[in-house]
């Protein structure tokens, strides 16, 4: 197989693999009309959990979790906030969204 074809084949495979790591679209943005009207996300994006060292997308950084002491969480350092996403809370940098702590399922019963 010529080098050029092999290079194109490998580049295509790499690009297809990276698409699987894309963030879910914001509500109503790039969604099929039926899901956009209902304010839902596609089934494959319904439950995304981010980990330490990852960046929380901007649209998920808007709901600060101010009840952190009730759940025995440590106070957020300067420049960080506890952020609520569904039943999970993330300690994230306000400016960048860098996640430094994660509590999965905190608000589940």
C-alpha positions in Angstrom: 0.0 0.0 0.0 1.5 3.4 -0.9 2.6 5.6 2.0 0.1 8.3 1.1 -2.9 6.0 1.2 -1.7 4.5 4.5 -1.3 8.0 6.0 -4.8 9.0 4.9 -6.2 5.8 6.3 -4.6 6.3 9.7 -5.6 9.9 9.8 -9.2 9.0 9.1 -9.2 6.3 11.8 -7.7 8.7 14.4 -10.3 11.4 13.6 -13.2 8.9 13.9 -11.8 7.8 17.3 -11.6 11.4 18.6 -15.2 12.1 17.7 -16.2 9.7 20.5 -14.7 12.0 23.1 -16.7 15.1 22.0 -18.7 16.9 24.7 -22.5 16.5 24.5 -24.2 19.4 22.7 -25.7 22.2 24.7 -29.5 21.9 25.2 -31.2 22.8 22.0 -28.0 23.1 20.0 -27.3 20.6 17.2 -30.1 18.2 18.4 -32.7 16.5 16.3 -35.9 18.7 16.4 -37.9 16.3 18.6 -35.2 16.2 21.3 -34.5 20.0 21.1 -38.2 20.8 21.7 -38.2 18.6 24.8 -34.9 20.0 26.1 -33.3 16.5 26.1 -29.9 15.3 25.1 -29.3 12.3 22.8 -29.3 8.9 24.6 -25.6 8.4 24.2 -24.9 11.7 26.1 -27.5 11.3 28.8 -25.0 10.5 31.6 -21.5 11.9 31.4 -19.2 11.7 34.4 -16.0 13.7 34.3 -12.9 12.9 36.4 -10.1 14.7 38.1 -7.9 16.5 35.6 -10.7 16.9 33.0 -12.4 20.1 32.2 -16.1 20.6 33.0 -17.8 22.2 29.9 -18.9 25.8 30.3 -22.6 25.0 30.2 -22.3 22.7 33.2 -20.4 25.3 35.4 -23.5 27.5 36.0 -25.0 25.7 39.0 -22.9 26.3 42.1 -23.5 23.8 45.0 -23.6 26.0 48.0 -24.7 23.2 50.4 -21.3 21.7 50.5 -20.9 21.9 54.3 -24.2 19.9 54.9 -22.6 17.0 53.0 -19.3 17.3 54.8 -17.4 18.5 51.8 -14.3 20.7 52.2 -14.6 24.4 51.5 -13.7 25.3 47.9 -10.3 27.1 47.7 -10.1 30.6 46.3 -11.0 30.5 42.6 -12.8 27.2 42.8 -16.5 26.3 43.3 -18.5 23.1 44.0 -20.6 22.6 40.9 -23.8 20.5 40.7 -24.4 18.3 37.6 -27.4 16.1 38.1 -26.7 14.2 41.3 -22.9 14.6 41.1 -20.7 17.5 42.4 -17.4 18.6 41.1 -14.8 21.0 42.6 -13.8 23.0 39.5 -11.8 26.1 38.8 -14.2 28.9 38.0 -12.1 30.3 35.1 -11.0 27.1 33.4 -13.4 24.4 34.6 -10.4 22.1 35.6 -11.8 19.5 38.0 -9.9 18.8 41.1 -12.4 16.7 43.1 -15.5 14.6 42.2 -18.3 13.2 44.3 -20.5 10.9 42.3 -24.1 10.3 43.3 -23.9 12.7 46.3 -27.6 13.6 46.1 -29.0 10.1 45.5 -31.1 9.2 48.5 
